Amino acid sequence: KMDDDDDDIPQLSSHTLAALQEFYLEQQQREGIKTSQGFNQYSIGSIEEDWQLSQFWYNHETASCLANEAVVAAGKGGRIACVSAPSVYQKLKEQDGKGFSVCILEYDRRFSVYGEEFIFYDYNHPLNLPENLLPHSFDIVIADPPYLSEECLQKTAETIKYLTKGKILLCTGAIMEELAAKHLGVKMCKFIPKHSRNLANEFRCYANYASGLD
């Protein structure tokens, strides 16, 4: 009998439904306020962290420090690629027009609001990149692989090596030091990056050139 089957389908109570609708409405209003008040779309936090995607934004000091380092390393008229490092991209965009160009490679399609500079990127397919993203066309690549695993690092490393002319700035856990050296030839810097929310794992920066982070 059909009715018996219907009884097995879990139903949300009217109270839960109302609470959900209220939550979504608030979220839409928040997004609306961000747009209507000329909210700075490049400020850190304008797109909220999604922990399910292992997203943890740097705090402003760290993002600024890494962005400034990338600009110096890229040189005048340099090209910078941010791989899974959106908060550094956002900081770079705050300095827009200062003699460099930047693009963001990111899995989270919310960042497509940044238009042509956004490139959809899935580390599981490290070389599945647009044709106009030519090999060795970036003066520096700054990358923050989403997961602390050798597989994720190794695949992201393929992307980094394809994109960079030579300079690499990597941000990942301290426990990845040996693997970072193995896959990218980078060394740990003295600078210790911080996040807007504290992480359980100790986090570090690595570079393969004489950076200003030591």
C-alpha positions, 0 to 999 in steps of 0.5 A, a space after each residue: 500500500 502506497 500510504 505505508 511507504 510514505 510513512 517511512 519518509 522522514 518529514 521536517 517539522 514545521 518548526 524546523 522548516 521555518 528555522 531553515 527558511 529564516 536561515 536562508 533568508 538571512 543568508 540571502 539578505 547578508 549577501 544582498 547587503 554585501 553587494 548593495 552597500 558597495 561591499 569590497 568583494 576583494 576583502 578577506 571574508 567577503 566569501 565565507 570559509 567553507 570548512 567542507 572544502 577545507 577552507 581556512 582564510 589567512 588573517 589580514 597580516 599574513 595575507 598582506 605579507 604573502 601578497 607583498 612577497 609575491 609582488 616583489 618576487 614577481 617583479 615589475 610587470 610580473 604575473 602571479 598565480 594563486 593556486 587554492 590561496 584565495 585570501 592572498 589573491 584578494 589582498 593582491 587585488 587590493 593593490 590592483 594596478 601596481 604593475 603586476 597581474 594575477 589569477 586565481 585557480 580555485 575549486 570553489 566556483 563562488 570565486 567565479 565572481 572575479 571574472 576572467 581571473 578565476 580559473 576552475 581548478 581541481 587538484 585531482 586533475 592537475 593539468 586540466 587547465 585552459 589552453 590560454 594558461 601557457 606553461 611557465 608563464 607565471 613569475 611566481 606561483 603561490 599555492 596552499 594545497 587544501 589537504 595535508 596529504 602527499 597525494 594532494 601535495 604531489 598533484 598540486 606540485 604538478 600544477 605549480 611546476 607547469 605554471 611557474 617560470 621558477 619561483 614557488 611559494 608554498 603554504 602547508 603544514 609543518 609536517 609536510 616539510 620533507 614532502 615539500 622538499 621532495 616534490 617541489 625543492 622548497 625550504 621552510 621559511 622563518 615566517 609563520 603564517 596565521 589564519 583568521 581562525 586557529 588551526 590544529 596543525 602547525 602551518 608554515 611557508 616554504 620557498 625555493 628562492 631567497 625570499 623576504 620571509 626569512 
